[in-house]
Amino acid sequence: MKHYSMRSHLTVTFAIMAMIPVLILGTFQVYQITHITQESNRNQQLTTYRLGDAVQDYMYYHRNAVETLAATISASDAAFRTRESLTLKLQSLQQNLAGFSGIYVVDQNGFIKATHTTANDSLIGTDVKDRDYTKRVQTAHNTIISSLFIGPEGLNQPAVAIAVPIYKGNKQPDGFVLAVLELTPIKELVTKYDYGKEAYPVVLDHAGKPIYHPNEALTATLADLSQEPVVADARSQKQGEGTYALSNSKQKELITYKAIPDIDWIVWVSKSKAAVNAAFTESLSITIFLLVVTLILTVLLGSLLAKRLNGTIHALVGYTQRLAGGTFVEPDSKVVPQGAPLELQLLADDFFKMAEQIKENQGALLQLNSELEDRVEERTQRLQDEHATLNAVLESMSDAVVLIDMAHQVVYANHRMAEIFAIPMPELAIMQESALFDRIALLLPERQDELEKLTAGPRVQGTFTVKSGQGKKRFMMVSAFQVAREGRVFGRGYVWRDMTKEHEIDALKNDLISLASHEFKTPITSIRGSVETLLRVDAKWEESFKQELLEGIHEDIGRIQDLIDDWLDISKIDSGAMRINPLPLRVEAVVESAMRRLPQQANDMHTQFEVNVAEDTPLIYVDKLRMEQVLVNLFTNAVRYNTQHPIIRISAHADEHFVYLDVQDNGIGIAAEHVDKLFDRFYRVDVSSRSQSGGTGLGLAICKGIMDAHGGEVHVASKLGEGSTFTLSIPRFLGEENGHEQEENHDRR
């Protein structure tokens, strides 16, 4: 936390005290301005609604007059519907009600047949059937108010018209009365209201054209304002207000709007947002200005008032700093300035007396401190040596060790503990005992409750199966014990020993014994039976029968030899003693040689090979016999695990480091749960099938070992019932200049 001088604290205090009333007054003023602004907005809204009512009343009055005229014409006989009679009726309406620039009667075919004055006789016969109002009144058969238009019937000026249908005696349409309204009376009606500073009204017809707009050019050009956002809101909300950016304005405006449903017009009153916020902005600016001025004056005044008081305290602080630095000097009489408060003078005198006592005790403290430092340094060095020795011992152990204090907090764990249970060392070092056990329990497939028994007694042992991150099981033995000395308990310790290797050795031994007893028993039994048959002296066998028995013995001896060879190969792989003699070879040559080494079973089943290896496939750098051994094993499995006519497809492709050889068969396939364990030794996918077709269970494990010795890999992709594809990643020959380097890499493997 940063500290400030007393002078600064006093200055800030004065400034805050001065700013509080200014802020209160400013807030009150802002509140008043906000209230006035809201009141102005309400007045604008009321004015908009009054404007809408006035426009509605004006249009209602004129529409009612035109409807009355149309009803009179509809009620008259045909004799009274001559042009002269109609002209008299139109003149009567024109004389009694101002605001019409022209009143006409339009026949059913859309031609003007009568006007309100003979001066407009030139319009008789004018075709208005394509006008918007003609189409609407003939479709609606009701009174309509047209959109803004320009035409001779409106003296070629922007105008709107009221169209009312007329009927014959049999209620059949007989045209309509067309009364064209001047816009000037509407403009006078709209502009007579006081809308306030920088506010203006707008009146739109049903098509969004401006009946009145302060920008007269928009009315003169019949501009379409129907796409303005305020128009959409007015049609959906009927009335309200909002802030909008109009297409003919460069600034946002506050608009209050009202829709007139009877005539489908919209009126709104708009005021620029800047004008709305002007008073608020001005008030806020004045408040900020007063606040800044007040702050400056207060800081100056507070600084002057605090200077005198701060002088004494500053002098005492300086003397204290020199004293803390080991420099003891007699206090100067000018340390306390003239005119300082009495309390500060007394404080300074007492402080100087205390400084003298500190000087007297300083020597004794330094001597005692020196002796303590020597003893602490000696003890610390001894503890460091002991701790380093103990830590080295614990870190070099192959067992995982963790120590828990009485607060059930981990106080020590070696890296082996973090490695076995995949817990980052920084996280492990601050774990609670319960959290550690919960983390370990997640790795236990079963017997999770057994973990709680480890805390039951002073010394407890248990065995657990732990799953690693790759799903592999590890067999652990844990010893739990109390950490105590001279009857005092400091905590609890746990030692986890990985027994996986011992367990695997036992499992391999059992598998080997089981395999030997099974695989050796069958051929030995067969050999023994054949030999006993040949040794019988009471029977005389034909030469063909003897030959058959000897061939069976030879075949069984071959099976035993294959078993011995597999065990020798797997032992070489385990001990790292498998040696290879790589040479640059053609892929096709190795494949063809392996095909010739297939057992008789493949020929008996008429195995079909489809080899697709391009001529430009790079040379591979492998031990020919070992690579043939891998391919023969894959070919044999493809034939052995096949219930139909065996087809083996071989293809190859390469990159800059490897040649990838794919061996695809149409056999029975491998289930997904067996694929990951397929290359484990003694692993059997289907024991019944294997016992029928033979095999040691080591073939694919040997294949993997041979590929690893070459620096390559083997992978499998299979689907049950659809066959399998084994992919060999074989190192390619990189040329004579890199041949020695490749050979050295193989030797190191």
FENKASUL-V509869 format. One record per residue. RES is the residue in one small letter. SS is DSSP state (h for helix, s for strand, l for the rest). PSI is psi in whole degrees, -180 to 180 (none if undefined). D_CENTER is the distance of its C-alpha to the mean C-alpha in Angstrom with 1 decimal. Layout:
BEGIN
((RES & SS & PSI & D_CENTER) (RES & SS & PSI & D_CENTER))
END
This chain:
BEGIN
((m & l & 132 & 38.0) (k & l & 136 & 40.0) (h & l & 148 & 43.6) (y & l & 162 & 45.7) (s & l & 163 & 49.4) (m & h & -36 & 51.5) (r & h & -42 & 52.3) (s & h & -42 & 48.7) (h & h & -44 & 48.2) (l & h & -41 & 51.3) (t & h & -44 & 50.3) (v & h & -40 & 46.8) (t & h & -46 & 48.5) (f & h & -41 & 51.0) (a & h & -42 & 48.2) (i & h & -43 & 46.2) (m & h & -36 & 49.4) (a & h & -33 & 50.3) (m & h & -27 & 46.8) (i & h & -52 & 46.6) (p & h & -35 & 49.4) (v & h & -43 & 48.1) (l & h & -39 & 44.7) (i & h & -48 & 46.3) (l & h & -42 & 48.5) (g & h & -42 & 45.7) (t & h & -43 & 43.5) (f & h & -41 & 46.5) (q & h & -42 & 47.2) (v & h & -39 & 43.6) (y & h & -44 & 43.9) (q & h & -45 & 47.1) (i & h & -41 & 45.7) (t & h & -42 & 42.7) (h & h & -42 & 45.2) (i & h & -41 & 47.4) (t & h & -44 & 44.5) (q & h & -39 & 43.5) (e & h & -39 & 47.2) (s & h & -40 & 47.3) (n & h & -41 & 44.4) (r & h & -41 & 46.2) (n & h & -40 & 49.4) (q & h & -39 & 47.6) (q & h & -44 & 46.3) (l & h & -39 & 49.8) (t & h & -40 & 51.3) (t & h & -44 & 48.9) (y & h & -39 & 50.0) (r & h & -39 & 53.7) (l & h & -44 & 53.3) (g & h & -41 & 51.8) (d & h & -40 & 54.7) (a & h & -44 & 57.3) (v & h & -40 & 56.0) (q & h & -43 & 56.0) (d & h & -42 & 59.5) (y & h & -49 & 60.8) (m & h & -35 & 59.4) (y & h & -42 & 60.6) (y & h & -46 & 64.1) (h & h & -38 & 64.4) (r & h & -40 & 62.9) (n & h & -38 & 65.3) (a & h & -41 & 68.2) (v & h & -39 & 67.2) (e & h & -37 & 66.7) (t & h & -43 & 70.2) (l & h & -43 & 71.7) (a & h & -38 & 70.0) (a & h & -38 & 71.3) (t & h & -44 & 74.8) (i & h & -41 & 74.8) (s & h & -33 & 73.5) (a & h & -15 & 76.3) (s & l & 156 & 79.1) (d & l & 170 & 81.1) (a & h & -29 & 81.0) (a & h & -25 & 84.1) (f & h & 16 & 82.2) (r & l & 26 & 79.3) (t & l & 167 & 81.1) (r & h & -41 & 79.8) (e & h & -42 & 82.3) (s & h & -42 & 81.5) (l & h & -38 & 77.7) (t & h & -41 & 78.2) (l & h & -42 & 80.1) (k & h & -40 & 77.4) (l & h & -39 & 74.7) (q & h & -38 & 76.9) (s & h & -44 & 77.3) (l & h & -39 & 73.6) (q & h & -38 & 73.3) (q & h & -33 & 76.1) (n & h & -18 & 74.9) (l & l & 113 & 71.2) (a & l & 163 & 70.0) (g & l & -12 & 66.7) (f & s & 131 & 67.2) (s & s & -16 & 67.7) (g & s & 143 & 68.9) (i & s & 129 & 69.6) (y & s & 159 & 70.1) (v & s & 125 & 70.7) (v & s & 131 & 68.9) (d & l & 179 & 70.2) (q & l & -21 & 68.2) (n & l & 1 & 67.9) (g & l & 25 & 66.2) (f & s & 138 & 69.2) (i & s & 129 & 70.5) (k & s & -5 & 74.0) (a & s & 146 & 74.9) (t & s & 169 & 74.0) (h & l & -11 & 75.0) (t & l & 149 & 77.3) (t & h & -18 & 79.6) (a & h & -21 & 78.1) (n & h & 20 & 75.1) (d & h & -21 & 77.1) (s & h & -19 & 75.6) (l & h & -8 & 72.4) (i & l & 128 & 74.3) (g & l & 0 & 72.9) (t & l & 135 & 69.6) (d & s & 115 & 66.9) (v & l & 20 & 63.9) (k & l & -21 & 62.6) (d & l & 0 & 59.4) (r & l & 151 & 58.6) (d & h & -42 & 55.5) (y & h & -34 & 57.7) (t & h & -47 & 60.1) (k & h & -38 & 57.5) (r & h & -43 & 55.9) (v & h & -33 & 59.2) (q & h & -26 & 60.5) (t & h & -43 & 57.3) (a & h & -25 & 57.0) (h & l & 42 & 60.7) (n & l & 169 & 60.0) (t & l & 132 & 60.1) (i & s & 156 & 57.4) (i & s & 124 & 56.6) (s & l & 166 & 55.7) (s & l & 171 & 53.0) (l & l & 134 & 54.2) (f & s & 167 & 56.4) (i & l & 128 & 59.1) (g & l & 169 & 62.3) (p & h & -32 & 66.1) (e & h & -16 & 66.1) (g & h & 27 & 64.3) (l & l & 29 & 66.5) (n & l & 33 & 63.7) (q & l & 156 & 61.7) (p & l & 131 & 58.4) (a & s & 165 & 59.2) (v & s & 158 & 58.2) (a & s & 152 & 60.4) (i & s & 122 & 61.2) (a & s & 125 & 62.1) (v & s & 127 & 64.0) (p & s & 149 & 65.3) (i & s & 156 & 69.0) (y & s & 159 & 70.7) (k & l & -177 & 74.0) (g & l & -27 & 76.2) (n & l & 23 & 74.6) (k & l & 23 & 71.1) (q & l & 140 & 70.2) (p & s & 138 & 68.2) (d & s & 42 & 70.5) (g & s & -156 & 68.2) (f & s & 160 & 66.8) (v & s & 130 & 67.7) (l & s & 113 & 65.6) (a & s & 115 & 65.6) (v & s & 123 & 63.9) (l & s & 138 & 62.8) (e & l & 149 & 63.1) (l & h & -17 & 60.0) (t & h & -47 & 62.2) (p & h & -36 & 63.0) (i & h & -40 & 59.3) (k & h & -44 & 58.4) (e & h & -38 & 61.2) (l & h & -42 & 59.8) (v & h & -39 & 56.3) (t & h & -1 & 57.2) (k & l & -13 & 59.7) (y & l & 152 & 57.0) (d & l & 110 & 55.9) (y & l & -4 & 52.1) (g & l & 175 & 51.9) (k & l & 131 & 51.1) (e & l & 25 & 48.9) (a & s & 150 & 48.4) (y & s & 150 & 49.4) (p & s & 160 & 49.6) (v & s & 139 & 48.6) (v & s & 124 & 49.9) (l & s & 144 & 48.3) (d & l & -173 & 49.9) (h & l & -22 & 48.2) (a & l & 4 & 47.0) (g & l & 15 & 45.4) (k & s & 142 & 48.4) (p & s & 108 & 49.6) (i & s & -41 & 53.0) (y & s & 136 & 52.9) (h & s & 138 & 50.7) (p & l & -27 & 51.9) (n & l & 93 & 51.0) (e & h & -21 & 54.0) (a & h & -31 & 52.8) (l & h & -40 & 50.1) (t & h & -42 & 52.7) (a & h & -32 & 55.1) (t & l & 6 & 52.6) (l & l & 45 & 51.4) (a & l & 147 & 47.8) (d & s & 110 & 45.0) (l & l & 17 & 42.8) (s & l & -19 & 41.4) (q & l & 0 & 37.9) (e & l & 139 & 37.6) (p & h & -34 & 34.9) (v & h & -30 & 37.6) (v & h & -44 & 39.6) (a & h & -41 & 36.8) (d & h & -39 & 36.4) (a & h & -37 & 40.2) (r & h & -31 & 40.6) (s & h & -37 & 37.9) (q & h & -15 & 38.7) (k & l & -48 & 42.4) (q & s & 155 & 42.6) (g & s & -161 & 40.4) (e & s & 164 & 39.1) (g & s & 172 & 36.1) (t & s & 127 & 35.1) (y & s & 154 & 35.0) (a & s & 107 & 35.1) (l & l & 152 & 38.0) (s & l & -26 & 38.6) (n & l & 16 & 42.0) (s & l & 143 & 40.9) (k & l & -2 & 39.0) (q & l & 158 & 37.9) (k & s & 148 & 36.3) (e & s & 146 & 38.9) (l & s & 119 & 39.4) (i & s & 130 & 40.9) (t & s & 136 & 42.6) (y & s & 159 & 43.3) (k & s & 132 & 45.5) (a & s & 139 & 46.0) (i & s & 98 & 49.6) (p & l & -32 & 49.4) (d & l & -35 & 53.1) (i & l & 1 & 53.0) (d & l & 38 & 49.2) (w & s & 164 & 49.2) (i & s & 134 & 46.7) (v & s & 145 & 47.8) (w & s & 157 & 45.7) (v & s & 128 & 46.4) (s & s & 141 & 44.2) (k & s & 137 & 44.1) (s & s & 143 & 42.0) (k & h & -32 & 39.3) (a & h & -40 & 40.8) (a & h & -37 & 44.1) (v & h & -41 & 42.6) (n & h & 2 & 41.0) (a & h & -47 & 43.9) (a & h & -41 & 45.7) (f & h & -44 & 42.7) (t & h & -42 & 41.8) (e & h & -43 & 45.4) (s & h & -41 & 45.7) (l & h & -39 & 42.5) (s & h & -43 & 43.8) (i & h & -42 & 47.2) (t & h & -44 & 45.6) (i & h & -40 & 43.5) (f & h & -47 & 46.7) (l & h & -38 & 48.8) (l & h & -43 & 46.2) (v & h & -45 & 46.2) (v & h & -45 & 50.0) (t & h & -40 & 50.4) (l & h & -43 & 48.0) (i & h & -47 & 50.0) (l & h & -39 & 53.3) (t & h & -41 & 52.2) (v & h & -43 & 50.9) (l & h & -47 & 54.2) (l & h & -45 & 56.3) (g & h & -36 & 54.3) (s & h & -41 & 54.5) (l & h & -41 & 58.3) (l & h & -34 & 58.8) (a & h & -17 & 56.7) (k & h & -43 & 58.3) (r & h & -44 & 61.6) (l & h & -35 & 60.0) (n & h & -21 & 57.5) (g & h & -46 & 60.2) (t & h & -46 & 61.6) (i & h & -39 & 58.3) (h & h & -40 & 57.2) (a & h & -41 & 60.5) (l & h & -38 & 60.0) (v & h & -42 & 56.5) (g & h & -41 & 57.8) (y & h & -38 & 60.6) (t & h & -40 & 58.2) (q & h & -41 & 56.0) (r & h & -38 & 59.2) (l & h & -41 & 60.2) (a & h & -28 & 56.9) (g & l & 0 & 57.2) (g & l & 3 & 60.5) (t & l & 108 & 62.7) (f & l & 117 & 65.3) (v & l & 158 & 67.6) (e & l & 136 & 70.0) (p & l & 140 & 68.5) (d & l & 141 & 69.6) (s & l & -17 & 71.5) (k & l & 7 & 69.3) (v & l & -42 & 66.1) (v & l & 112 & 66.5) (p & l & 158 & 67.1) (q & l & 140 & 70.0) (g & l & 6 & 69.3) (a & l & 155 & 66.4) (p & l & 151 & 66.2) (l & h & -40 & 68.5) (e & h & -40 & 65.6) (l & h & -35 & 64.1) (q & h & -45 & 67.5) (l & h & -38 & 67.9) (l & h & -41 & 64.4) (a & h & -43 & 65.2) (d & h & -47 & 68.6) (d & h & -35 & 67.0) (f & h & -40 & 64.2) (f & h & -37 & 66.8) (k & h & -41 & 68.7) (m & h & -36 & 65.5) (a & h & -38 & 65.0) (e & h & -41 & 68.5) (q & h & -37 & 67.8) (i & h & -40 & 64.6) (k & h & -40 & 66.6) (e & h & -36 & 69.2) (n & h & -11 & 66.5) (q & h & -43 & 64.5) (g & h & -48 & 66.8) (a & h & -39 & 66.8) (l & h & -38 & 63.0) (l & h & -41 & 62.6) (q & h & -46 & 65.0) (l & h & -39 & 63.3) (n & h & -38 & 59.9) (s & h & -43 & 61.1) (e & h & -41 & 62.4) (l & h & -38 & 59.2) (e & h & -40 & 57.1) (d & h & -43 & 59.3) (r & h & -40 & 59.0) (v & h & -41 & 55.3) (e & h & -42 & 54.8) (e & h & -46 & 57.0) (r & h & -39 & 55.3) (t & h & -42 & 51.8) (q & h & -41 & 52.8) (r & h & -43 & 54.2) (l & h & -39 & 51.0) (q & h & -42 & 48.9) (d & h & -45 & 51.1) (e & h & -41 & 51.0) (h & h & -41 & 47.2) (a & h & -41 & 46.7) (t & h & -48 & 49.1) (l & h & -42 & 47.4) (n & h & -39 & 43.9) (a & h & -40 & 45.1) (v & h & -47 & 46.6) (l & h & -38 & 43.6) (e & h & -27 & 41.2) (s & h & -8 & 43.6) (m & l & 146 & 43.7) (s & l & -10 & 42.2) (d & l & 153 & 41.6) (a & s & 132 & 38.7) (v & s & 135 & 39.9) (v & s & 137 & 38.3) (l & s & 136 & 40.2) (i & s & 134 & 39.5) (d & s & -177 & 41.3) (m & l & -20 & 42.9) (a & l & 10 & 39.8) (h & l & 38 & 37.9) (q & s & 139 & 35.9) (v & s & 124 & 35.5) (v & s & -20 & 37.8) (y & s & 142 & 38.0) (a & s & 134 & 36.3) (n & l & 169 & 37.1) (h & h & -24 & 34.7) (r & h & -36 & 35.9) (m & h & -45 & 34.5) (a & h & -35 & 31.0) (e & h & -45 & 31.4) (i & h & -44 & 32.6) (f & l & 11 & 30.0) (a & l & 46 & 27.0) (i & l & 124 & 26.5) (p & l & 140 & 25.8) (m & h & -43 & 29.1) (p & h & -37 & 27.8) (e & h & -40 & 26.2) (l & h & -36 & 29.4) (a & l & -17 & 31.7) (i & l & 15 & 30.5) (m & l & 151 & 30.1) (q & s & 156 & 32.1) (e & h & -41 & 34.4) (s & h & -41 & 32.8) (a & h & -38 & 29.3) (l & h & -45 & 30.8) (f & h & -36 & 32.6) (d & h & -39 & 29.5) (r & h & -41 & 27.7) (i & h & -38 & 30.8) (a & h & -29 & 31.1) (l & l & -22 & 27.8) (l & l & -1 & 29.5) (l & s & 117 & 32.7) (p & l & -21 & 33.1) (e & l & 175 & 36.0) (r & l & 38 & 38.4) (q & h & -30 & 35.8) (d & h & -21 & 38.4) (e & h & -22 & 40.6) (l & h & -36 & 38.5) (e & h & -27 & 39.9) (k & h & -18 & 43.4) (l & h & -19 & 42.8) (t & h & 7 & 43.3) (a & l & -33 & 46.4) (g & l & 175 & 49.1) (p & l & -40 & 50.1) (r & s & 121 & 49.8) (v & s & 142 & 47.8) (q & s & 152 & 46.8) (g & s & 163 & 44.5) (t & s & 142 & 42.9) (f & s & 156 & 39.4) (t & s & 120 & 37.4) (v & s & 135 & 34.0) (k & s & 130 & 31.2) (s & l & 177 & 29.6) (g & l & -27 & 26.1) (q & l & 9 & 27.4) (g & l & 0 & 29.1) (k & l & 140 & 32.5) (k & s & 140 & 34.9) (r & s & 137 & 36.6) (f & s & 118 & 39.7) (m & s & 143 & 40.0) (m & s & 128 & 43.0) (v & s & 139 & 42.5) (s & s & 122 & 45.2) (a & s & 138 & 44.7) (f & s & 157 & 47.2) (q & s & 141 & 48.0) (v & s & 109 & 48.2) (a & s & 157 & 51.4) (r & s & 128 & 54.4) (e & l & 42 & 57.7) (g & l & -4 & 56.7) (r & s & 128 & 53.5) (v & s & 125 & 50.2) (f & s & -18 & 47.3) (g & s & -151 & 44.6) (r & s & 146 & 43.8) (g & s & 153 & 43.0) (y & s & 131 & 41.5) (v & s & 119 & 42.2) (w & s & 121 & 40.3) (r & s & 128 & 42.2) (d & s & 112 & 40.6) (m & l & 16 & 43.2) (t & h & -44 & 41.2) (k & h & -46 & 43.6) (e & h & -41 & 46.7) (h & h & -42 & 45.2) (e & h & -38 & 44.4) (i & h & -43 & 47.9) (d & h & -42 & 49.4) (a & h & -41 & 47.3) (l & h & -40 & 48.3) (k & h & -44 & 51.9) (n & h & -42 & 51.8) (d & h & -41 & 50.3) (l & h & -45 & 52.9) (i & h & -43 & 55.7) (s & h & -43 & 54.5) (l & h & -45 & 54.0) (a & h & -44 & 57.4) (s & h & -31 & 59.2) (h & h & -51 & 57.7) (e & h & -37 & 57.7) (f & h & -30 & 61.1) (k & h & -43 & 62.9) (t & h & -54 & 62.8) (p & h & -36 & 64.3) (i & h & -41 & 66.7) (t & h & -42 & 68.0) (s & h & -44 & 68.5) (i & h & -45 & 70.3) (r & h & -43 & 72.5) (g & h & -42 & 73.4) (s & h & -43 & 74.3) (v & h & -44 & 76.4) (e & h & -36 & 78.2) (t & h & -45 & 79.1) (l & h & -28 & 80.5) (l & h & -5 & 82.4) (r & l & 130 & 84.3) (v & l & -10 & 88.0) (d & l & 3 & 89.0) (a & l & 151 & 87.2) (k & l & 117 & 87.5) (w & l & 149 & 84.3) (e & l & 155 & 84.1) (e & h & -36 & 82.8) (s & h & -38 & 79.9) (f & h & -41 & 78.8) (k & h & -42 & 79.1) (q & h & -39 & 77.0) (e & h & -43 & 74.3) (l & h & -42 & 74.2) (l & h & -38 & 74.1) (e & h & -38 & 71.2) (g & h & -42 & 69.3) (i & h & -44 & 70.1) (h & h & -42 & 68.9) (e & h & -41 & 65.6) (d & h & -38 & 65.0) (i & h & -37 & 65.8) (g & h & -41 & 63.2) (r & h & -41 & 60.5) (i & h & -40 & 61.4) (q & h & -40 & 61.2) (d & h & -42 & 57.7) (l & h & -46 & 56.6) (i & h & -42 & 58.2) (d & h & -43 & 56.5) (d & h & -44 & 53.1) (w & h & -39 & 53.6) (l & h & -42 & 54.9) (d & h & -45 & 51.8) (i & h & -32 & 49.3) (s & h & -37 & 51.3) (k & h & -40 & 51.2) (i & h & -45 & 47.4) (d & h & -39 & 47.0) (s & h & -3 & 49.4) (g & l & 20 & 48.0) (a & l & 2 & 51.5) (m & l & 122 & 50.6) (r & l & 143 & 51.9) (i & l & 150 & 51.2) (n & l & 87 & 53.2) (p & l & 144 & 50.9) (l & s & 153 & 52.4) (p & s & 123 & 51.1) (l & s & 157 & 51.5) (r & l & 139 & 50.8) (v & h & -43 & 48.3) (e & h & -38 & 50.7) (a & h & -42 & 53.5) (v & h & -42 & 51.6) (v & h & -45 & 50.5) (e & h & -39 & 54.1) (s & h & -40 & 55.6) (a & h & -36 & 53.2) (m & h & -36 & 54.1) (r & h & -22 & 57.8) (r & l & 2 & 57.2) (l & l & 146 & 55.9) (p & l & 169 & 58.0) (q & h & -27 & 60.5) (q & h & -38 & 58.1) (a & h & -40 & 56.0) (n & h & -37 & 59.1) (d & h & -34 & 60.3) (m & l & 8 & 57.2) (h & l & 52 & 57.5) (t & l & 136 & 54.1) (q & s & 127 & 52.8) (f & s & 137 & 50.9) (e & s & 101 & 48.9) (v & s & 122 & 48.3) (n & s & 79 & 46.2) (v & l & 118 & 46.2) (a & l & 151 & 46.5) (e & l & -29 & 49.5) (d & l & 13 & 47.3) (t & l & 131 & 45.2) (p & l & 158 & 45.4) (l & l & 148 & 47.6) (i & s & 155 & 46.3) (y & s & 90 & 47.3) (v & s & 167 & 48.2) (d & l & 117 & 51.1) (k & h & -48 & 52.7) (l & h & -43 & 54.0) (r & h & -40 & 50.8) (m & h & -36 & 48.6) (e & h & -37 & 51.2) (q & h & -41 & 50.9) (v & h & -48 & 47.1) (l & h & -41 & 47.7) (v & h & -41 & 50.7) (n & h & -45 & 48.7) (l & h & -41 & 45.9) (f & h & -42 & 48.6) (t & h & -43 & 50.6) (n & h & -38 & 47.6) (a & h & -35 & 46.8) (v & h & -42 & 50.5) (r & h & -42 & 50.8) (y & l & 63 & 47.7) (n & l & 132 & 48.6) (t & l & 8 & 50.3) (q & l & -168 & 51.1) (h & l & 115 & 52.4) (p & l & 131 & 50.4) (i & s & 123 & 48.6) (i & s & 120 & 46.9) (r & s & 130 & 45.0) (i & s & 125 & 44.5) (s & s & 162 & 42.5) (a & s & 148 & 41.3) (h & s & 167 & 39.0) (a & s & 158 & 38.4) (d & l & -163 & 36.2) (e & l & -13 & 37.5) (h & l & -33 & 37.8) (f & s & 156 & 38.3) (v & s & 126 & 40.0) (y & s & 116 & 38.2) (l & s & 118 & 40.7) (d & s & 127 & 39.6) (v & s & 106 & 42.1) (q & s & 135 & 41.4) (d & s & 171 & 43.6) (n & l & 36 & 44.1) (g & l & -159 & 44.7) (i & l & -13 & 43.6) (g & l & 175 & 40.1) (i & l & 133 & 38.3) (a & l & 152 & 36.1) (a & h & -34 & 32.5) (e & h & -13 & 33.2) (h & h & -13 & 35.9) (v & h & -45 & 34.3) (d & l & -24 & 32.8) (k & l & 7 & 36.2) (l & l & -31 & 38.4) (f & l & 8 & 39.4) (d & l & 143 & 40.3) (r & l & 145 & 44.1) (f & l & 5 & 46.1) (y & l & 130 & 43.1) (r & l & 121 & 44.4) (v & l & -46 & 42.4) (d & l & 100 & 45.4) (v & h & -41 & 48.4) (s & h & -42 & 50.8) (s & h & -42 & 50.0) (r & h & -37 & 50.3) (s & h & -28 & 53.6) (q & h & -34 & 54.9) (s & h & -4 & 53.8) (g & l & 179 & 54.3) (g & l & 153 & 52.2) (t & l & -14 & 51.5) (g & l & 7 & 47.8) (l & l & -7 & 47.5) (g & h & -53 & 47.3) (l & h & -32 & 43.6) (a & h & -39 & 43.3) (i & h & -41 & 46.1) (c & h & -46 & 44.3) (k & h & -42 & 41.2) (g & h & -41 & 43.4) (i & h & -43 & 45.2) (m & h & -39 & 42.1) (d & h & -40 & 40.8) (a & h & -29 & 44.2) (h & h & -8 & 43.8) (g & l & 18 & 40.4) (g & l & -166 & 38.9) (e & s & 163 & 36.9) (v & s & 133 & 37.3) (h & s & 159 & 34.6) (v & s & 141 & 35.1) (a & s & 126 & 33.4) (s & s & 155 & 35.2) (k & l & 131 & 35.2) (l & l & 127 & 37.9) (g & l & -4 & 40.7) (e & l & 9 & 39.5) (g & l & -179 & 40.5) (s & s & 156 & 38.8) (t & s & 116 & 37.9) (f & s & 130 & 38.5) (t & s & 121 & 37.2) (l & s & 125 & 39.1) (s & s & 102 & 37.7) (i & s & 129 & 41.0) (p & s & 134 & 41.5) (r & s & 155 & 43.1) (f & l & 125 & 46.2) (l & l & 7 & 45.4) (g & l & 167 & 49.0) (e & h & -37 & 52.0) (e & h & -25 & 50.7) (n & h & 1 & 47.7) (g & h & -43 & 49.8) (h & h & -40 & 51.0) (e & h & -42 & 47.5) (q & h & -41 & 46.3) (e & h & -39 & 49.3) (e & h & -39 & 48.7) (n & h & -40 & 45.1) (h & h & -38 & 46.5) (d & h & -38 & 49.2) (r & h & -32 & 46.7) (r & l & none & 44.9))
END
